[in-house]
């Protein structure tokens, strides 16, 4: 349990996340935080490397070509975006809304982990979400019991693209006051 709390603290950077809104959030207010996903251009299979080079996604020296795609102020990286929000679902439950949008094609499989830490109660936990959506967009909401108090959450993991590339989720975070 301590290791999980430490992992969440490291993922959260030991401080507050940069919010996509101006000013400080009020307790219980959900703050939207979107973080770019990064394409791994180094560890590609020969077939995936051929595709990435032919489509000018990666350079021959293993670097990702920067994307110029942008929608609605979303943080965009070489592979797309990932996000997580946490809301008060009452009775000690938190609603986790998370997902990703790939700009490099459909996702054949994803391996996501949602970690949370209740700083008021000194508890932490998490859950996994593995799937094969065969879509470039994925979003889901899940309610989990966290007990009441201030709860921070972080999304981590990776996605496998249909053509063999892998993108890492770069740990978006959020926090909210969970009540009874």
Number of C-alpha atoms within 10 A of each C-alpha: 10 11 9 16 20 14 17 25 18 12 19 21 12 10 9 11 15 15 15 13 10 7 7 10 13 10 11 17 14 16 22 18 21 26 21 24 29 21 27 17 23 16 12 16 13 10 11 18 22 15 17 23 16 11 11 13 20 22 16 13 8 15 14 21 17 14 14 8 12 12 7 5 8 17 18 23 22 23 29 27 23 29 27 27 25 29 21 23 16 16 13 16 19 25 18 23 15 21 19 24 21 25 19 21 17 18 27 18 18 22 16 20 18 20 22 30 25 22 14 12 13 13 16 22 18 17 10 13 11 13 13 12 13 16 15 17 17 15 12 11 13 11 15 16 14 23 19 20 20 19 26 22 26 28 28 20 18 19 26 19 23 17 18 18 26 25 24 21 26 20 24 25 30 26 29 23 22 25 17 11
